Amino acid sequence: MTIDIRPVPAGEAVPTPVTFRSGTAKLSGTLHHTARPPKAVVVLHGATGVPHGYYRHFADWLAREKDIACLTYDYRDFGASARGSARASKATMADWGVHDQYVARQAAARMLPDVPIWVVGHSLGGFMLPFQPEPEQIARVITVASGPVHTSDHPWPYQALARVFWFLYGPVLTTVLGYLPGQAMGLGANLPAGVYWQWRRWCTTRGFTASDFGRALPMPDFNAVTAPVTFVAMDDDQLVPPQAVWRLMPYYAQAPKRQVMVRAAEHGLGKIGHIGFFRRQNRAVWETVLAATPGV
């Protein structure tokens, strides 16, 4: 594994650009350092269509206020890791969730050896650990708005929008253009066609990823992760509602588990939804979740 990281002045909390390889792909991200020796390093696996820069306020808060370093990065052929047209990409969601996530974890271990590794997984970032090697390397897991969701889980009228996305304009645009124009659709950045098609299959099929076990995905080991896992759901999340988040718990059968329901009104906040947890103005909920995480 090749890691490119600039020297960091001692005693400073500095966001530092990093790159590392996942197979033939070169991934780009940011390592948020701590000013003091870190208590842990978080590897933050992002949601589908969300560039890693979106997580910078959360990562900076961990580094500056909690003495927890944080690595954010973009999956192959996406965001800062895009190396050409999305149309030319052969990437799949399995590539992102198995290979790229695992390599990011290994990169964090190389950058900060002998420091406990935590995983914070947003949506896609939270349900792929059972498919990855070396789960014993992980000391803590926090999943945020992550779960095996099906189209029928969405409340109405949002479900109508989801069905149009999966069965009308999503397939049409991806077929015509050769990629999903996520930037134009408000998804953050364009998605490779292989990512979209696999994402669509999982979210519109009963059993979610099960149809790909032993095929596009390795066979999972749902007993492999034994580190404590905190499952975070938002009560106003229409994309991955709480019942889908709790459905993720069997993926971590042997892990000590905690459930955290975030209710925006209890924190005097407006809508949080699927994406808003990591917005700077919602930092009050970060304290709540970290307080519920063992070992902090």
Residue pairs with C-beta under 8 A, 6 or more apart in sequence:
1 20
1 21
1 103
1 106
1 107
1 110
2 19
2 20
2 21
3 18
3 19
3 20
3 107
3 110
3 111
4 18
4 19
4 20
5 16
5 18
5 31
5 111
6 16
6 17
8 14
8 16
8 33
11 35
11 36
12 33
12 35
13 32
13 33
13 34
13 35
13 60
13 63
13 64
14 33
15 30
15 31
15 32
15 33
15 56
15 59
15 60
16 30
16 31
16 32
16 33
17 28
17 29
17 30
18 28
18 29
18 30
18 31
18 71
18 73
18 107
18 111
19 26
19 27
19 28
19 29
20 26
20 27
20 29
20 73
20 103
20 104
20 107
21 27
21 103
22 76
22 95
22 99
22 100
22 103
22 104
23 99
25 76
25 77
25 81
25 83
25 91
25 95
25 100
26 81
26 83
27 73
27 74
27 75
27 76
27 81
27 100
27 103
27 104
28 73
28 74
28 79
28 80
28 81
29 52
29 71
29 72
29 73
29 74
29 80
29 81
29 104
30 52
30 53
30 56
30 59
30 71
30 72
30 73
31 69
31 70
31 71
31 108
31 111
32 56
32 59
32 60
32 62
32 63
32 69
32 70
32 71
32 72
33 63
33 69
34 63
34 64
34 67
34 68
34 69
35 63
35 64
35 67
36 67
37 67
38 63
38 67
38 68
38 69
38 112
38 115
39 66
39 67
39 68
39 115
39 116
40 68
40 69
40 115
40 116
40 117
40 118
40 139
40 140
41 68
41 69
41 70
41 71
41 108
41 111
41 112
41 115
41 116
41 117
41 118
42 59
42 62
42 68
42 69
42 70
42 71
42 118
42 119
42 120
43 70
43 71
43 101
43 104
43 105
43 108
43 117
43 118
43 119
43 120
44 52
44 55
44 58
44 59
44 70
44 71
44 72
44 120
44 121
44 122
44 125
45 97
45 101
45 104
45 119
45 120
45 121
45 122
45 124
45 125
45 126
45 128
46 52
46 54
46 55
46 72
46 73
46 74
46 75
46 122
46 123
46 124
46 125
47 122
47 123
47 124
47 125
47 145
47 274
47 275
48 93
48 96
48 123
48 124
48 187
48 191
48 195
48 199
49 182
49 187
49 188
49 189
49 191
50 122
50 123
50 188
50 275
51 74
51 78
51 79
51 80
51 188
51 189
52 72
52 73
52 74
52 79
52 80
53 72
53 79
53 80
54 188
54 275
54 278
55 70
55 72
55 122
55 278
56 72
57 278
57 279
57 280
57 283
58 70
58 278
58 283
58 286
59 70
59 72
60 70
61 283
61 286
62 68
62 69
62 70
63 69
63 70
66 290
66 296
68 118
69 112
69 115
70 120
71 104
71 107
71 108
71 111
73 80
73 81
73 100
73 104
74 80
74 81
74 82
75 81
75 91
75 95
75 96
75 100
76 89
76 91
76 95
76 96
76 100
77 83
77 84
77 86
77 89
77 91
77 192
78 86
78 91
78 96
78 189
78 190
78 191
78 192
78 195
79 188
79 189
82 189
82 190
85 179
86 178
86 179
86 180
86 190
86 191
86 192
86 193
87 177
87 178
87 179
87 193
89 179
89 192
89 193
89 194
90 192
90 194
91 192
91 194
91 195
92 192
92 194
92 195
92 198
92 216
93 124
93 194
93 195
93 198
93 199
93 202
94 131
94 198
94 212
94 216
94 217
95 194
96 124
96 195
97 124
97 125
97 127
97 128
97 131
98 128
98 131
98 132
98 217
98 218
101 125
101 128
101 129
101 132
102 132
102 133
102 134
105 117
105 119
105 132
105 134
105 137
105 138
108 117
109 117
109 137
116 139
116 140
117 137
117 138
117 139
118 138
118 139
118 140
118 141
118 142
119 125
119 129
119 138
119 140
119 141
119 142
120 141
120 142
120 144
121 127
121 128
121 129
121 141
121 142
121 143
121 144
121 146
122 144
122 145
122 146
122 277
122 278
123 144
123 145
123 146
123 239
123 240
123 274
124 146
125 143
125 144
125 146
126 141
126 143
126 144
126 145
126 146
126 147
126 248
127 143
127 146
127 147
127 148
127 209
127 248
127 251
129 135
129 138
129 141
129 224
129 225
129 251
129 252
130 220
130 221
130 222
130 224
130 225
130 251
130 252
131 217
131 218
131 220
135 221
135 224
135 225
135 226
135 227
136 224
136 226
138 225
138 227
139 227
139 295
140 227
140 228
140 230
140 293
140 294
140 295
141 225
141 227
141 228
141 229
141 230
141 252
141 255
142 229
142 230
142 232
142 289
142 293
143 229
143 230
143 231
143 232
143 245
143 248
144 232
144 277
144 278
144 289
145 232
145 233
145 234
145 237
145 239
145 240
145 245
145 274
145 275
145 277
146 231
146 240
146 245
146 248
147 233
147 240
147 244
147 245
147 246
147 247
147 248
148 202
148 208
148 209
148 244
148 247
148 248
148 251
149 203
149 208
149 239
149 240
149 241
149 244
150 203
150 204
150 205
150 206
150 208
150 244
151 159
151 162
151 163
151 166
151 203
151 204
152 159
153 240
153 241
153 243
153 244
154 162
154 238
154 239
154 241
155 238
155 241
158 238
158 239
162 203
162 239
166 200
166 203
166 204
167 204
170 180
170 196
170 200
171 200
173 180
173 181
174 180
174 193
174 196
174 197
178 193
179 190
179 191
179 192
179 193
179 196
180 187
180 190
180 191
180 192
180 193
180 195
180 196
181 190
182 188
182 189
182 190
182 191
183 189
183 190
191 199
198 212
198 216
201 211
201 212
202 208
202 209
202 212
205 211
209 217
209 220
213 219
213 220
220 251
222 250
222 251
222 252
222 253
223 253
223 254
224 254
225 252
225 254
225 255
226 254
226 255
227 255
228 255
228 256
228 257
228 258
228 293
228 294
228 295
229 252
229 255
229 256
229 257
229 258
230 257
230 258
230 259
230 260
230 289
230 292
230 293
231 245
231 246
231 248
231 249
231 257
231 258
231 259
231 260
232 245
232 260
232 262
232 277
232 289
233 240
233 241
233 242
233 245
233 246
233 259
233 260
233 261
233 262
234 242
234 261
234 262
234 264
234 272
234 273
234 274
234 276
234 277
235 242
235 261
235 262
235 263
235 264
236 264
236 271
236 272
236 273
237 245
237 272
237 273
237 274
238 273
238 274
239 273
239 274
240 274
242 261
246 259
249 257
249 259
256 294
258 292
258 293
258 294
260 288
260 289
260 292
262 272
262 277
262 285
262 288
262 289
264 270
264 271
264 272
264 282
264 285
267 282
267 284
267 285
267 288
268 284
269 281
269 282
269 284
269 285
272 282
272 285
276 282
277 285
290 296
